[in-house]
Amino acid sequence: MLKRPHYIALGLIVFLTVVILNLPAKTSARLKLGLGSVFVPLFGLARSVQQTAAKTGDAVLPRSELIREKDALRAQNDELRLQLMQAEGMVRENERLRQQLGWQPHKNWKVKPANVVLREPSNWWRTVQIDLGSRDGVKVNFPVLTPEGLVGRISAVSLTRSQVALLGDPSCKVAARVDNPSRDTGVIGGSGPLDTGIVEMGYLSRTADLKPGQDVWTSGLGGIFPKDIFIGKVLDSRSEDYGMSTTARVKLAANLSALEEVWVMMEP
Amino acid sequence: MSWLNNIFVLVAAVVAVFWEAAFNGVRHLVGVQIDLLPPLMVYAALSGSLSTVCLLACGGGLLFDSLSANPLGITVLPLFAVGFVIHLWRDLILRDQPFAQTTLGVAAGAGVPVLTLLLLLTIGRGPRIGWGTLWQLVVLTLGSAVAAPIFFLLFEWLQKTLVHAPKVETSFRPDREIRRGR
């Protein structure tokens, strides 16, 4: 049934697949970059369509709605400025006390805004692509967050785009701490294929005192994510490995399925 | 016009991959993104030559992997396997029938993701799988079943619009005309 051209095609494709899968990581990444550039015209097209749609939406928005929104934003801005003033006082006090104790001063976060331009086309990974690349100073492993909380880390960088491995992806593990009296620490790992807002926190102590609603923050262990970035809240917990450890389910603060703008922490 | 068909298929692959990465309406609705490459492969295997199947498997697979966290090249072999099998049996398939197109769409929609997952597990890359993967496979299969006949209609329309219809020979021959005299 199989003829000579069939054997040749089969052999060629198998050979090509084996060769490409065994390419060195650097070459493979460059090849991915080159192939990804095919989509550049479509990026431009999609962006201009979105901008036109947004402009059309802006044009038909009633003036009364804009004024109401402006008033609400002004009130929120005043409130935030007051909170900032209070926080700055606390920061100054904190720095002074740290200096007196001889502790290292806190580093300020340097963040850069980015737009989410593409989502993972396959269903078994959880990544997005953003419009910041190596020319903007982005490097692999830089943390990515939103005002609500942690989102993930940079997993690959090209000149103009970067891939972000989101929380719950097998390649994004985060050392985390629960905000409870015993300050239990664990590792945020993967999640189910359909859970976009819930991740599992494993490696918790078997005596961990976990209650639903407790806050989960980055612990700073591991060296990738700095300390005290909000991740989410504990949903529930269960005993694992015949009672040797505890695993908790954590509801993420950031809505990963509706990401549009994110912040990249440039110098963690 | 096989070269034109190849170009149509490749352009469709580029647009399909971009659509999967840029538009998330279906993902928001059912939690799963539909893959359009398997139904496109059904069309390529039934309407094109073996070179079209190879071209789509390599081009589409590599483009898909370039926007994904997949290892580069992992999608090529599953796409080709599905296209190759359909191409081998194409003479026995009623390719113009929407039922046959839908059935093959179901088979391709289930076959490609399962083979890709098996390959990923074989090379030691642990993807996110669980009971929810069954739901993903159901949606991918249904999506492919719906998309396959649509691709056939779309390409038929494109061929009609952009390619000259072949000149049909009539049975009339001037030298065999019966001339009636008085």
Interface residues (C-beta under 8 A of the other chain):
Chain A: M1 L2 P5 H6 A9 L10 L12 I13 V14 L16 T17 I20 L21 L23 S28 L31 K32 L33 L35 G36 V38 F39 L42 A46 V117 L118 R119 E120 P121 S122 N123 W124 W125 R126 T127 Q129 S155 Q163 A165 G168 D169 P170 S171 G190 S191 G192 P193 L194 D195 T196 S257
Chain B: V14 V15 V17 F18 E20 A21 A22 N24 R27 H28 G31 V32 Q33 D35 L50 S51 V53 C54 A57 C58 L62 L63 F64 D65 S66 L67 S68 A69 N70 P71 L72 G73 I74 V76 L77 F80 F84 L88 P113 T116 L117 L120 I123 G126 P127 R128 I129 G130 W131 G132 T133 W135 Q136 L140
